[in-house]
Amino acid sequence: MKNKYILENANYIESHNCEDRPDYSIIDSVIIHCISLPENEYNNNNVINLFTNKLDINLHDSFKELKNIKVSSHLFIKRHGELIQFVPLDKKAWHAGKSEYMNRENFNDFSIGIEMEGSVNDSYTDEQYLTLKNTINELKKLFPSIQDSNILGHSDIAPGRKTDPGKYFVWDKIK
């Protein structure tokens, strides 16, 4: 039997950086992030390796600060639009960290985390926007409680700590 919480159009690579959501959780938010390892370097497997606890921290000096870090988003959209899923959507992925917005805290409990392969200092590709828009539409069907007002950037829920998806992210492209 197929798991309805693993998207059909995603390449599924399991991450153990997740846990059960609290019983009271209603999935109603999408948090958009960006990541590249090293910063501004694309089309490698470093993010996949980070999310699956296989990143060789000796590959780049900037990776040293990631030693023993356990993180993952639910979804990752590569530069060419490929969608990779790491965590079933009914599980709590470790993507938001300490978070608060509109008098709500702990966004990992009730949100879907989507990482865009990119940097706050770079634009995103049309392929990424198309995949993101289609994915959000699919998530809204699966979780009718997700409203446009709850599609947020990491910077919205962790101001001062996070700046992603950054000033080059064009919100109008996903509406």
FENKA-V35473 format. One line per field, one symbol per residue. ss: DSSP state (H for helix, E for strand, L for the rest). psi: psi as a letter, one per 40 degrees, with the letter a starting at -180 (. if undefined). burial: 1 if it has 24 or more other C-alpha atoms within 12 Angstrom, else 0. Layout:
BEGIN
ss: ???
psi: ???
burial: ???
END
This chain:
BEGIN
ss: LLLLLLLLLLEELLLLLEEELLLLLLLLEEEEEEELLLLLLLLLLHHHHHHLLLLLLLLLHHHHHHLLLLLLLLEEELLLLLEEELLLLLEEELLLLLLEELLEELHHHLEEEEEEELLLLLLLLHHHHHHHHHHHHHHHHHLLLLLHHHEEEHHHHLLLLLLLLLLLLLHHHHL
psi: hiheehhdeihhhhiegiiiiidehhheihhhiiiihihehifiedddddeefehheedideedeehehhiiidihhideehhhhdhideihigddahihhffiifdddeihhhhhhaieeiiiidddddddddddddddddgeehideehiidddefiddieieieehgddee.
burial: 0000111001011111110010000011111111111100010011111111111000000000010001111111111011111111111111111011000001111111111111110101100111111111001000100100011111111100011111001000000
END
